Amino acid sequence: MTTITLSDILDDIQTAEEGLRKFERRYWVSSDHFYDLYSKGLLDDGENPEDISEWAGHYKLRQKRMATLEGVR
């Protein structure tokens, strides 16, 4: 079993935030709004599937690490 350190959690959050900002600037949509649409299946139009997948990945990572961080407190 691998132990994740506080430093690892914070690094992951920072990396995810940088990725989210990149897509928010590119598409002019907040990540929360994007993920709401994504989770409802409203973004599957076949355009930019790599961007959508990567954006969702950054969002999920941030959410997971934020929950982990809350558990550390």
N, C-alpha and C positions, 0 to 999 in steps of 0.2 A: 504494500500500500504506500502510495506517495503522499507525503505531507506537503501541503501548500503553505507557504509563508505569507506573512502580511505584505512583505515586499513584492511577492509574486502577484498577490491580489491587486495591489495598487498599480503595478506595471500593466497588468491585463486591463484594468479599468482605463488607464491612460491610453493604451493602444486602441481599445475599443472606441473611446471618445474621439480620438483623432480620425479613425475610420468613419465614424458617424458624421463628424463635421464635414469631411470630404464629400460625402453623398448629399448632405443637406445643402451645401453650397452648389453642387452640381445640379440638383433637381429642385431646389427652392421649396423643400418640404421638410418639416420637422421629423425627426426619427420616430417620435411617438405616433404622429399621424401616419407616417409610412407604415409602421409596424401594425397599426390598427387595420389599415387597408390590406396589408399583406396577410395578416392572420385570418381575414375574412375571405381570402382568395380573390380579391378584386384587382390584383396587379398582374395576373397571369395572361398578358396579352402577347407574349412571345418576344417582346422587345427587351433588350438588355438583361437577359436572364442571369448573366454573371454578376452584374451590379446588384440586382435584387437579392441574389443569394448571398453575396458578400455583405451587403447592408444588413440583412436579417441576421447573419452570423455575428456581426459586430454588436447588434442590438441584444441578441440573446446572451452573448458573452458578458456584456455590461450588466445586464439584469442578474445573471447568475453570480457574478463576482460581487455585485452590490448586496445581494442576499447573503452571500458568504461573509462579507464585511460586517453586515448587521449582526450576524451570529457571533462574530469575534468580540463585539463590544460587550 
